């Protein structure tokens, strides 16, 4: 057991958007012991012993869960001594009840690399970025100019997570390729997280970058030179910041209006959609399966095909979202069909209609991709170790291009008849 305020905190610093960071004496700026948002709600707590070794820490994720860090609490077969992550249902002063996963142990008072994490899928939403942000914040406190990821899992998912707490050093035309090769340097650039009274969590650096509200995450489109696709978009309109459902290059539905500093001005209730569900045609469903495979890593192609084949995909009235995958059913929002149908209907030639139908098909596949890939990865993890290499060897079958073209043609025909 530990209490987040047990350390004495002689130093204090205000952050650009109104938060407070408290320090005790130690290397660099001192040892960070408490981070508060602009409403004085705790965001991170840290405890250090008399030798400047971290003994416990906790971070609050954007959705509101508390994650505990137990330094040197485990060992891992790949890298040895590890720090353990815990779910803290009772907050930072509560008991460590549920172990989550481990990452390579850090010297938290002298951070020299970005550590690998063993099982990211076991973390609740926002936990990985919250822990990475603490790593970045402490590295910045210590005056560290650059760090590299040192581990066996340089995935695109990790790359996008790092963008929220670090900035990759400019001059690399293909930063993701450099990251995968282990050659990309990162400068610590921690964000601030503020928890608004109405329940929105707002993440800021150079303005609002990410918002989490009612379980939906909204992201700014560009992160340095990287374009980040997400169905929830942070964008500017009429001197305000909007959080909207985003599809086909435009806002489909606004959910939040904020000022440039991230204070919520208006929360907009999503309108209910009473329309009945309608299944997609077999041609369109086959095209979606081919596209989701094409958008996934080759090693996942076989598992993705299995997940997609088991799903019944339909248009449905979804309030506040564009996609929902539960059980054996995947539902895409009618509002996406409306936006895509309007664009197809406005096209002035058969070729233009087909092109816009393909754009709609790609958007549908993107929406389905993340939940489908999560299921595919979980299914691979459940296989016996001897069967996994064979499952990972499956690739996309021949004929996918023709299947996708047939699906786009079917969509164009369907929406032209409306």
ROMI-14460 format. One record per residue (C-alpha): x, y, z. Coordinates in nm, 4 decimals, always signed. Layout:
<sites>
       east      north         up
          X          Y          Z
...
</sites>
This chain:
<sites>
       east      north         up
    +0.0000    +0.0000    +0.0000
    +0.1081    +0.3531    -0.0660
    -0.0475    +0.6962    -0.0628
    +0.0149    +0.9401    -0.3500
    +0.0855    +1.2353    -0.1227
    +0.3312    +1.0671    +0.1139
    +0.6310    +1.2484    -0.0405
    +0.7020    +1.6059    +0.0592
    +0.6855    +1.8405    -0.2420
    +0.8927    +2.1591    -0.2082
    +0.8757    +2.2521    -0.5790
    +0.5810    +2.3383    -0.8005
    +0.5389    +2.4272    -1.1674
    +0.2372    +2.5428    -1.3666
    +0.1756    +2.3964    -1.7122
    +0.0733    +2.5994    -2.0210
    -0.2937    +2.4943    -1.9971
    -0.3335    +2.5416    -1.6226
    -0.2190    +2.2163    -1.4651
    +0.0170    +2.1812    -1.1694
    +0.3233    +1.9591    -1.1275
    +0.4831    +1.9133    -0.7863
    +0.8402    +1.8012    -0.7263
    +1.0685    +1.6962    -0.4448
    +1.4434    +1.7472    -0.4522
    +1.6248    +1.5250    -0.7000
    +1.8081    +1.5161    -1.0353
    +1.7255    +1.7665    -1.3096
    +1.4165    +1.9700    -1.2264
    +1.3631    +1.7447    -0.9279
    +1.1595    +1.4285    -0.8873
    +0.7997    +1.4618    -1.0010
    +0.5597    +1.3371    -0.7339
    +0.2176    +1.4671    -0.8358
    +0.0487    +1.5936    -1.1510
    -0.2845    +1.7771    -1.1244
    -0.5091    +1.8989    -1.4031
    -0.6459    +2.2540    -1.4150
    -0.9358    +2.1503    -1.1899
    -0.6913    +2.0113    -0.9312
    -0.7856    +1.6518    -1.0103
    -0.4893    +1.4107    -0.9906
    -0.3536    +1.2788    -1.3205
    -0.0349    +1.1039    -1.2038
    +0.1222    +1.0198    -0.8681
    +0.4758    +0.8976    -0.7987
    +0.6635    +0.7836    -0.4876
    +1.0439    +0.7732    -0.4595
    +1.2708    +0.6356    -0.1882
    +1.5700    +0.8106    -0.0346
    +1.8013    +0.6773    -0.3087
    +1.5861    +0.8409    -0.5809
    +1.4461    +0.5051    -0.6944
    +1.0798    +0.4966    -0.7939
    +0.8830    +0.2715    -0.5585
    +0.5313    +0.3163    -0.7013
    +0.3419    +0.5276    -0.9512
    -0.0085    +0.5584    -1.0913
    -0.1512    +0.7316    -1.3976
    -0.5088    +0.8174    -1.4868
    -0.6135    +0.7255    -1.8388
    -0.8312    +0.9498    -2.0533
    -1.1341    +0.7194    -2.0023
    -1.0763    +0.7565    -1.6261
    -0.9177    +0.4271    -1.5147
    -0.6145    +0.4305    -1.2855
    -0.3123    +0.2212    -1.3843
    -0.0486    +0.1357    -1.1245
    +0.3214    +0.0866    -1.1959
    +0.5180    -0.1539    -0.9769
    +0.8891    -0.1019    -1.0521
    +1.0927    -0.4230    -1.0864
    +0.7945    -0.6329    -0.9892
    +0.8385    -0.9124    -1.2435
    +1.0656    -1.0863    -1.4907
    +1.0089    -1.1491    -1.8622
    +1.1659    -1.4178    -2.0792
    +1.2549    -1.1712    -2.3533
    +1.4324    -0.8987    -2.1558
    +1.4509    -0.9981    -1.7895
    +1.3752    -0.7544    -1.5085
    +1.0414    -0.5828    -1.5678
    +0.8035    -0.3250    -1.4262
    +0.4486    -0.4522    -1.3761
    +0.1271    -0.2673    -1.4618
    -0.1811    -0.3047    -1.2437
    -0.5420    -0.1953    -1.2661
    -0.6292    +0.0167    -0.9611
    -1.0112    +0.0146    -0.9308
    -0.9986    +0.2242    -0.6112
    -0.7658    +0.4907    -0.7482
    -0.3994    +0.5693    -0.6827
    -0.4184    +0.5030    -0.3106
    -0.5955    +0.1699    -0.3489
    -0.4772    -0.1884    -0.3595
    -0.3198    -0.3445    -0.6668
    -0.5945    -0.5924    -0.7490
    -0.5559    -0.6947    -1.1125
    -0.2182    -0.7489    -1.2839
    -0.2244    -0.6432    -1.6489
    +0.1132    -0.6903    -1.8185
    +0.4818    -0.5993    -1.7873
    +0.7389    -0.3877    -1.9678
    +1.1177    -0.3758    -1.9536
    +1.2307    -0.2208    -1.6251
    +1.3347    +0.1444    -1.6367
    +1.5621    +0.3502    -1.4176
    +1.2894    +0.6092    -1.3684
    +1.5323    +0.8708    -1.2341
    +1.7567    +0.8398    -1.5428
    +1.5463    +0.7275    -1.8390
    +1.7600    +0.6221    -2.1366
    +1.5208    +0.4385    -2.3713
    +1.1559    +0.3653    -2.4511
    +1.0839    +0.0148    -2.3186
    +0.8993    -0.2736    -2.4878
    +0.5624    -0.3832    -2.3515
    +0.4774    -0.7535    -2.3352
    +0.1012    -0.7752    -2.3994
    -0.0535    -0.4439    -2.5074
    -0.3894    -0.6089    -2.5841
    -0.4371    -0.6684    -2.2092
    -0.4372    -0.2960    -2.1324
    -0.7611    -0.0987    -2.1001
    -0.8142    +0.1865    -2.3498
    -0.5733    +0.4761    -2.3032
    -0.3432    +0.2938    -2.0598
    -0.0505    +0.2558    -2.2973
    -0.0427    +0.6223    -2.3965
    -0.0832    +0.7325    -2.0333
    +0.2213    +0.5282    -1.9278
    +0.4228    +0.6458    -2.2296
    +0.3312    +1.0032    -2.1420
    +0.4706    +0.9550    -1.7918
    +0.7939    +0.8195    -1.9427
    +0.8122    +1.1263    -2.1690
    +0.7347    +1.3659    -1.8838
    +1.0079    +1.2261    -1.6602
    +1.2578    +1.2245    -1.9479
    +1.1746    +1.5918    -2.0093
    +1.2182    +1.6665    -1.6371
    +1.5624    +1.5045    -1.6608
    +1.6630    +1.7111    -1.9655
    +1.6817    +1.4099    -2.1994
    +1.6896    +1.5323    -2.5609
    +1.6287    +1.2066    -2.7468
    +1.5323    +0.8456    -2.6863
    +1.4886    +0.5345    -2.8970
    +1.2488    +0.2488    -2.8644
    +1.4472    -0.0577    -2.7655
    +1.2444    -0.3698    -2.8198
    +1.1115    -0.6395    -3.0509
    +0.7691    -0.4884    -3.1278
    +0.8083    -0.1724    -3.3441
    +0.4484    -0.1887    -3.4681
    +0.2442    +0.0810    -3.6377
    +0.0142    +0.0831    -3.3344
    +0.3070    +0.1636    -3.1049
    +0.4305    +0.4271    -3.3498
    +0.0972    +0.6135    -3.3405
    +0.0837    +0.5836    -2.9600
    +0.4320    +0.7358    -2.9303
    +0.3184    +1.0348    -3.1372
    +0.0957    +1.1350    -2.8446
    +0.3842    +1.1710    -2.5970
    +0.6958    +1.2261    -2.8107
    +0.7951    +1.3955    -3.1348
    +1.0121    +1.2062    -3.3790
    +1.3115    +1.4093    -3.4889
    +1.2498    +1.5738    -3.8256
    +1.4339    +1.4971    -4.1464
    +1.3047    +1.1446    -4.2003
    +1.0840    +1.1124    -4.5078
    +0.9526    +0.7738    -4.3908
    +0.9459    +0.7833    -4.0088
    +0.7482    +0.4600    -3.9734
    +1.0024    +0.2684    -4.1816
    +1.2849    +0.4159    -3.9731
    +1.0995    +0.3218    -3.6557
    +1.0534    -0.0376    -3.7711
    +1.4269    -0.0510    -3.8454
    +1.5098    +0.0720    -3.4935
    +1.6657    +0.3932    -3.6255
    +1.4160    +0.6634    -3.5249
    +1.4962    +0.9072    -3.2425
    +1.2174    +1.0562    -3.0323
    +1.2206    +1.3819    -2.8356
    +1.0089    +1.3809    -2.5166
    +0.6975    +1.5948    -2.5721
    +0.4422    +1.5015    -2.3055
    +0.0842    +1.6164    -2.3384
    -0.1440    +1.7567    -2.0699
    -0.4657    +1.5712    -1.9810
    -0.7505    +1.7695    -1.8321
    -1.0776    +1.6187    -1.7136
    -1.3654    +1.8534    -1.7913
    -1.6616    +1.8760    -1.5518
    -1.8993    +1.7212    -1.8070
    -1.6889    +1.4078    -1.8447
    -1.4687    +1.4837    -2.1453
    -1.0943    +1.4197    -2.1147
    -0.8983    +1.6708    -2.3224
    -0.5399    +1.6120    -2.4322
    -0.3354    +1.9215    -2.5233
    +0.0089    +2.0199    -2.6472
    -0.0079    +2.2714    -2.9319
    -0.3809    +2.3087    -2.8856
    -0.6329    +2.0281    -2.8571
    -0.4959    +1.7031    -3.0000
    -0.7282    +1.4345    -2.8655
    -1.0537    +1.4157    -2.6725
    -1.2222    +1.1159    -2.5116
    -1.5911    +1.1524    -2.4377
    -1.8481    +0.8820    -2.3624
    -1.6060    +0.6116    -2.4693
    -1.5339    +0.7688    -2.8105
    -1.1860    +0.9007    -2.8934
    -1.1453    +1.1972    -3.1297
    -0.8053    +1.2702    -3.2864
    -0.6459    +1.5575    -3.4717
    -0.5808    +1.4590    -3.8344
    -0.2089    +1.5387    -3.8543
    +0.0669    +1.4453    -3.6107
    +0.3845    +1.6031    -3.7453
    +0.3975    +1.4668    -4.1029
    +0.1784    +1.1668    -4.0214
    -0.1875    +1.1604    -4.1260
    -0.3934    +0.9711    -3.8687
    -0.7241    +0.8219    -3.9763
    -0.9956    +0.7816    -3.7151
    -1.3763    +0.7959    -3.7222
    -1.3645    +1.0546    -3.4414
    -1.1983    +1.3776    -3.5563
    -1.0753    +1.6890    -3.3744
    -1.0964    +1.9834    -3.6151
    -1.1412    +2.3602    -3.6155
    -1.4566    +2.5383    -3.7307
    -1.5773    +2.8967    -3.6827
    -1.3151    +2.9810    -3.4207
    -1.3918    +2.6731    -3.2113
    -1.2617    +2.3181    -3.1830
    -1.5090    +2.0467    -3.2791
    -1.5192    +1.6767    -3.1996
    -1.7117    +1.5061    -3.4769
    -1.7808    +1.1767    -3.6431
    -1.5813    +1.1996    -3.9651
    -1.6173    +1.0095    -4.2898
    -1.5384    +1.0637    -4.6576
    -1.3446    +1.3809    -4.5820
    -1.6153    +1.5673    -4.3891
    -1.7899    +1.5918    -4.0532
    -2.0920    +1.3639    -4.0377
    -2.2115    +1.4605    -3.6897
    -2.0765    +1.7076    -3.4296
    -2.0581    +1.5874    -3.0693
    -1.8578    +1.8493    -2.8753
    -1.7672    +2.2147    -2.9201
    -1.4617    +2.3426    -2.7279
    -1.2648    +2.6643    -2.7088
    -0.9014    +2.6636    -2.8311
    -0.7781    +2.5852    -2.4770
    -0.9944    +2.2743    -2.4594
    -1.2746    +2.3941    -2.2322
    -1.6028    +2.2340    -2.3360
    -1.8552    +2.4927    -2.4550
    -2.1344    +2.2669    -2.5784
    -2.2105    +1.8958    -2.5711
    -2.4460    +1.7882    -2.8491
    -2.6644    +1.4829    -2.7998
    -2.6517    +1.2451    -3.0980
    -2.9872    +1.2219    -3.2712
    -3.1518    +0.8775    -3.2599
    -3.1900    +0.7013    -3.5943
    -3.5135    +0.4965    -3.6040
    -3.4425    +0.3238    -3.9359
    -3.4486    -0.0548    -3.9389
    -3.1376    -0.2578    -4.0109
    -3.0715    -0.3819    -4.3641
    -2.8111    -0.6437    -4.4612
    -2.5365    -0.5684    -4.7100
    -2.5452    -0.7581    -5.0358
    -2.3187    -1.0648    -5.0655
    -2.1083    -0.8791    -5.3268
    -2.0450    -0.5853    -5.0943
    -1.9702    -0.8095    -4.7970
    -1.7180    -1.0076    -5.0056
    -1.5526    -0.6835    -5.1171
    -1.5277    -0.5637    -4.7579
    -1.3628    -0.8893    -4.6578
    -1.1055    -0.8463    -4.9350
    -1.0399    -0.4825    -4.8428
    -0.9976    -0.5471    -4.4704
    -0.7480    -0.8201    -4.5592
    -0.5646    -0.5771    -4.7876
    -0.5498    -0.3125    -4.5121
    -0.4073    -0.5630    -4.2607
    -0.0623    -0.7108    -4.2127
    -0.0089    -1.0100    -4.4454
    +0.0423    -1.2409    -4.1483
    -0.3113    -1.1620    -4.0283
    -0.4810    -1.2204    -4.3650
    -0.6033    -1.5721    -4.2927
    -0.7342    -1.4902    -3.9454
    -0.8994    -1.1704    -4.0729
    -1.0758    -1.3696    -4.3451
    -1.2070    -1.6108    -4.0834
    -1.3422    -1.3313    -3.8629
    -1.5035    -1.1487    -4.1562
    -1.6654    -1.4659    -4.2893
    -1.8349    -1.5194    -3.9519
    -1.9895    -1.1696    -3.9435
    -2.3276    -1.0631    -4.0772
    -2.2748    -0.7010    -4.1841
    -2.5649    -0.4570    -4.2035
    -2.6617    -0.0924    -4.2173
    -2.8217    +0.0146    -3.8880
    -2.9382    +0.3163    -3.6929
    -2.6468    +0.3879    -3.4583
    -2.6627    +0.6840    -3.2215
    -2.3262    +0.8531    -3.1745
    -2.1095    +0.6123    -3.3726
    -2.0309    +0.4812    -3.7185
    -1.9600    +0.1144    -3.6439
    -2.0503    -0.1495    -3.3866
    -1.9197    -0.5063    -3.3846
    -2.0818    -0.7366    -3.1290
    -2.1093    -1.1131    -3.1388
    -2.1659    -1.2355    -3.4937
    -2.2985    -0.9028    -3.6210
    -2.1263    -0.5912    -3.7532
    -2.3334    -0.2757    -3.7929
    -2.2425    +0.0289    -4.0011
    -2.4330    +0.3531    -3.9432
    -2.7017    +0.4680    -4.1836
    -2.5489    +0.8156    -4.1554
    -2.2406    +0.6805    -4.3360
    -2.4661    +0.5358    -4.6068
    -2.6365    +0.8758    -4.6354
    -2.3054    +1.0584    -4.6789
    -2.1735    +0.8051    -4.9285
    -2.5004    +0.7873    -5.1192
    -2.5152    +1.1658    -5.1545
    -2.1659    +1.1720    -5.3019
    -2.2405    +0.8864    -5.5412
    -2.5677    +1.0487    -5.6462
    -2.3935    +1.3799    -5.7181
    -2.1366    +1.2208    -5.9504
    -2.1810    +1.3205    -6.3153
    -2.0459    +1.0118    -6.4920
    -2.0420    +0.6341    -6.4465
    -1.6669    +0.6411    -6.3811
    -1.7094    +0.9090    -6.1128
    -1.9912    +0.7113    -5.9490
    -1.7756    +0.4007    -5.9422
    -1.4839    +0.5962    -5.7928
    -1.7012    +0.7375    -5.5158
    -1.8517    +0.3971    -5.4465
    -1.4988    +0.2611    -5.4044
    -1.4191    +0.5464    -5.1619
    -1.7263    +0.4520    -4.9569
    -1.6229    +0.0863    -4.9606
    -1.2739    +0.1794    -4.8357
    -1.4273    +0.3882    -4.5540
    -1.6492    +0.0966    -4.4519
    -1.3482    -0.1366    -4.4466
    -1.1482    +0.1077    -4.2348
    -1.4275    +0.1235    -3.9788
    -1.4486    -0.2538    -3.9582
    -1.0718    -0.3064    -3.9665
    -0.9703    -0.2354    -3.6065
    -1.2337    -0.4516    -3.4325
    -1.1860    -0.7300    -3.6883
    -0.8065    -0.7271    -3.6506
    -0.8417    -0.7316    -3.2718
    -1.0521    -1.0468    -3.2998
    -0.8094    -1.1982    -3.5496
    -0.5122    -1.1368    -3.3201
    -0.7024    -1.2834    -3.0257
    -0.7925    -1.5938    -3.2263
    -0.4291    -1.6460    -3.3247
    -0.3231    -1.6099    -2.9629
    -0.5621    -1.8890    -2.8638
    -0.4090    -2.1375    -3.1101
    -0.1575    -2.3970    -2.9876
    +0.1985    -2.2726    -3.0341
    +0.2676    -2.5358    -3.3009
    -0.0267    -2.4168    -3.5125
    +0.0521    -2.0448    -3.5052
    +0.3272    -2.0392    -3.7743
    +0.0971    -2.2156    -4.0207
    -0.1875    -1.9719    -3.9487
    +0.0444    -1.6723    -3.9880
    +0.1686    -1.7993    -4.3242
    -0.1683    -1.7479    -4.4937
    -0.1845    -1.4540    -4.7324
    -0.4531    -1.2757    -4.9308
    -0.6054    -1.5009    -5.1979
    -0.5820    -1.4274    -5.5675
    -0.8817    -1.2450    -5.7145
    -0.9213    -0.9847    -5.4387
    -0.8993    -0.6956    -5.6884
    -1.1888    -0.8336    -5.8930
    -1.3924    -0.8942    -5.5762
    -1.3369    -0.5346    -5.4617
    -1.4300    -0.3981    -5.8051
    -1.7511    -0.6026    -5.8067
    -1.8407    -0.4692    -5.4606
    -1.7863    -0.1083    -5.5704
    -2.0044    -0.1679    -5.8763
    -2.2790    -0.3136    -5.6570
    -2.2659    -0.0117    -5.4231
    -2.2757    +0.2348    -5.7134
    -2.5790    +0.0589    -5.8600
    -2.7571    +0.0376    -5.5249
    -2.7177    +0.4053    -5.4393
    -2.8015    +0.5247    -5.7903
    -3.1407    +0.3530    -5.7575
    -3.2249    +0.5342    -5.4343
</sites>
